[in-house]
C-alpha cells in the first residue's frame, strides 16, 4: 500500500508539472511590426500631451524656464518609455532598424537639448533639440511613406506637419554632418607665399560636399602647444558657400605667442532661414 501511495503521489506531481508547462507562455521577442506599433503609441502620447490643457501652447507660455524644461523632458521620456530599448527588438528589415535608430537618436538629442530651452545658448539648442527634431522628422516621414506607419485621424495634422518640413530637415542634417566631419578633417598649413618675417598666415581649403548651399560658416581656431595649452586663438567667417564649391580659409598667427604643435578648428554653421 505504501508503494502504491508513493507511486500515486509521483504521478500526481508529474501531472501538475506537465499542466504547468503546458500553460506557460513563451516570451515573444518584439519585431519590426511591434516597433512601428510602439512608435505610433509613443508619438500619439506625446502629441496628446502637447494638446492637453496642462501642456498646450498657452500653458507652456505661462511657465517658468524650469517648468518648461520639465515639460520638454516629459515629452521626450514619454516617447522613449513607450518605444523601449531597441536592443530588445529583433528587426527583420534593416531599413526599419536604421530608421528606428535614427528616430531614437533624435529623441536623445532632444533630451540633451532640454537644458538649453529658455536660455540664450541658441547654437547649443540648434545642435541638440532642433537637430533632434530633424532626425525625428526624417525617420518618421520615411516610415509613414514606405513602411506602414500610421496615426489616428485626430493626429493627421501633426504627421502632415512633419511631412511639410521633411526636405528642410534633410538639408539641416546633411549640413550638420558636413560640419561635424569638417571639425575632424580640416587641415591648416602655413601659407608660405603670404607669410614673411613679420606676419604668419595659415590656410585651409574647404569643399562643400553637400547638395546644399551653406549660408555662413564660422571657424574658431586654436593653436595648441605640446602640453595641450592654447597659445593663440583666432577665427574666420565664410559666407555663401555653394554646393560643391571650394573656398579658402586664411587666418593670421601671432608668432610672438610661441611655438605650437597642433591647430584645432571648431566650425559652426548659421542659416539665414
C-alpha positions in Angstrom: 0.0 0.0 0.0 2.8 2.4 0.9 4.4 1.8 -2.6 1.1 2.4 -4.3 0.6 5.7 -2.4 4.1 6.8 -3.3 3.5 6.0 -6.9 0.2 7.8 -7.0 1.9 10.9 -5.4 4.6 10.9 -8.0 2.1 10.6 -10.8 0.1 13.5 -9.4 3.2 15.7 -9.2 4.1 14.8 -12.8 0.6 15.7 -14.0 0.8 19.0 -12.2 4.2 19.7 -13.7 3.0 18.9 -17.2 -0.1 21.0 -16.8 2.0 23.9 -15.6 4.4 23.5 -18.5 1.5 23.4 -20.9 0.0 26.7 -19.8 3.3 28.5 -19.5 3.6 31.1 -22.3 6.8 31.6 -24.2 8.2 35.1 -24.2 7.9 36.7 -27.6 10.6 39.0 -29.0 9.3 42.2 -30.4 9.9 42.7 -34.1 9.6 45.4 -36.8 5.8 45.4 -36.6 5.9 45.9 -32.8 8.3 48.8 -33.1 6.0 50.6 -35.6 3.1 49.9 -33.3 5.0 51.2 -30.3 6.2 54.2 -32.2 2.6 55.1 -33.0 1.7 54.9 -29.3 4.8 57.0 -28.5 4.2 59.9 -30.8 0.5 60.0 -30.1 1.1 60.0 -26.4 3.5 63.0 -26.9 1.0 64.8 -29.2 -1.7 64.2 -26.6 0.4 65.9 -24.0 1.1 68.8 -26.4 -2.7 69.3 -26.9 -3.7 68.9 -23.3 -4.7 71.9 -21.2 -1.7 71.3 -19.0 0.9 71.4 -21.7 -0.6 73.2 -24.7 1.0 76.3 -26.2 -0.9 78.7 -23.9 0.0 76.7 -20.8 3.7 76.4 -21.8 3.9 80.2 -22.4 2.9 80.8 -18.8 5.5 78.5 -17.3 8.9 79.4 -15.9 12.0 78.2 -17.7 12.5 75.3 -15.2 8.8 74.3 -15.6 9.2 74.3 -19.4 12.3 72.2 -19.2 10.5 69.6 -17.1 7.7 69.6 -19.6 10.1 69.0 -22.5 11.7 66.2 -20.6 8.3 64.6 -20.0 7.6 64.8 -23.8 10.8 63.0 -24.7 10.7 60.5 -21.9 7.1 59.6 -22.7 8.2 58.5 -26.2 11.4 56.7 -25.0 9.4 54.7 -22.5 6.8 53.5 -25.0 9.4 52.6 -27.6 11.6 50.8 -25.2 15.2 49.6 -25.7 15.9 49.0 -29.4 18.3 46.2 -28.4 15.2 44.2 -27.3 13.8 44.2 -30.8 14.5 41.5 -33.5 14.4 43.7 -36.6 13.9 41.7 -39.8 14.1 44.7 -42.1 17.5 46.5 -41.9 16.0 49.8 -43.2 13.4 49.8 -40.4 16.1 49.2 -37.9 18.1 52.1 -39.3 15.1 54.4 -39.2 14.4 53.3 -35.6 17.9 54.1 -34.6 17.6 57.5 -36.3 14.4 58.3 -34.5 15.8 57.4 -31.1 18.9 59.3 -31.9 16.7 62.3 -32.4 14.9 61.8 -29.1 18.2 61.5 -27.2 19.5 64.7 -28.9 16.3 66.5 -27.8 16.7 65.1 -24.2 20.3 66.6 -24.3 18.9 69.9 -25.6 16.3 70.4 -22.8 18.9 72.2 -20.7 19.2 74.9 -23.4 15.4 75.6 -23.6 14.6 79.1 -22.4 18.3 80.1 -22.4 20.4 82.2 -24.8 22.6 79.2 -25.8 21.0 79.2 -29.3 23.8 77.4 -31.0 23.7 74.5 -28.5 19.9 74.4 -28.8 20.2 74.2 -32.6 22.7 71.4 -32.4 20.7 69.3 -30.0 16.9 70.0 -29.7 16.4 71.3 -33.2 18.7 68.8 -34.8 16.9 66.0 -32.8 13.6 67.2 -34.3 15.1 67.0 -37.8 16.2 63.3 -37.2 12.7 62.5 -35.9 11.1 64.1 -38.9 13.2 62.3 -41.5 12.7 58.9 -39.8 9.0 59.3 -39.1 8.2 60.5 -42.6 10.1 57.6 -44.2 8.3 55.1 -42.0 5.0 56.9 -42.8 5.6 56.9 -46.6 7.1 53.4 -47.1 6.8 51.2 -44.0 3.2 51.2 -42.9 3.5 53.7 -40.0 0.2 55.5 -39.5 -1.6 57.6 -36.8 -5.2 58.0 -35.7 -7.3 60.5 -37.6 -7.1 63.1 -34.8 -3.3 63.4 -35.3 -3.3 63.7 -39.1 -2.4 67.3 -38.9 0.7 66.5 -36.8 2.1 64.0 -39.2 1.3 66.3 -42.1 3.4 69.0 -40.3 6.3 66.5 -40.2 5.9 65.8 -44.0 5.9 69.5 -44.8 9.3 70.1 -43.2 10.9 66.9 -44.3 13.0 68.5 -47.1 14.3 71.1 -44.8 15.1 68.5 -42.1 17.2 66.5 -44.6 19.1 69.6 -45.6 19.8 70.5 -41.9 21.1 67.0 -41.2 23.3 66.9 -44.2 24.9 70.3 -43.4 25.4 69.4 -39.8 27.0 66.1 -40.8 29.3 68.0 -43.1 30.3 70.4 -40.3 30.9 67.6 -37.8 33.2 65.9 -40.4 35.0 69.2 -41.1 36.0 69.6 -37.5 37.8 66.3 -37.7 39.4 66.7 -41.1 40.2 70.3 -41.8 43.9 70.9 -42.3 45.6 74.3 -41.9 49.1 74.7 -43.2 51.4 77.6 -43.4 50.9 80.0 -46.3 54.5 80.4 -47.4 53.6 82.8 -50.2 51.9 85.4 -48.0 53.9 84.9 -44.8 57.1 86.8 -44.0 59.4 87.5 -41.0 56.7 89.9 -39.6 53.5 88.1 -40.4 52.5 84.5 -40.5 49.4 83.1 -42.1 47.8 79.6 -42.2 45.3 78.5 -44.8 42.9 75.6 -45.4 40.8 74.6 -48.4 37.2 73.8 -47.6 34.9 72.0 -50.0 31.2 71.9 -49.6 30.5 68.3 -50.3 26.7 68.6 -49.6 23.9 69.2 -52.1 23.0 72.4 -50.4 24.4 75.9 -50.1 25.9 76.9 -46.7 24.8 80.5 -45.8 27.5 81.2 -43.2 30.3 79.2 -41.6 32.2 80.4 -38.6 35.6 78.8 -37.8 37.0 79.2 -34.3 40.7 78.2 -34.5 43.1 77.4 -31.6 46.8 76.9 -31.8 47.8 74.4 -29.2 51.3 73.6 -27.8 52.8 70.2 -27.0 51.4 70.4 -23.4 47.9 70.9 -24.7 47.9 74.6 -23.8 46.1 77.0 -26.2 48.7 79.7 -27.0 46.7 81.6 -29.6 43.1 81.9 -30.8 41.6 83.4 -33.9 38.6 83.0 -36.2 37.4 83.1 -39.7 34.0 83.7 -41.2 32.9 82.4 -44.6 29.6 83.2 -46.4 27.6 81.8 -49.3 29.4 78.6 -49.9 27.7 77.0 -52.9 27.1 73.2 -53.1 30.2 71.5 -54.5 32.3 74.6 -54.3 35.7 75.2 -52.6 36.7 78.1 -50.5 39.9 79.2 -48.8 40.1 80.0 -45.1 43.0 82.1 -44.2 44.0 83.2 -40.6 46.8 85.2 -39.1 49.0 83.7 -36.4 50.9 85.9 -33.9 54.4 84.3 -33.8 55.2 86.1 -30.6 52.7 83.6 -28.9 55.4 81.0 -29.1 55.6 77.5 -30.7 52.5 75.4 -31.2 52.1 71.7 -32.2 48.5 71.4 -33.5 45.8 73.6 -34.9 42.3 72.8 -33.8 39.2 74.1 -35.5 35.6 74.3 -34.3 33.2 75.1 -37.1 29.6 76.4 -36.6 27.1 76.7 -39.4 24.5 79.5 -39.4 21.4 79.6 -41.7 19.6 82.6 -43.0 16.2 80.9 -42.8 
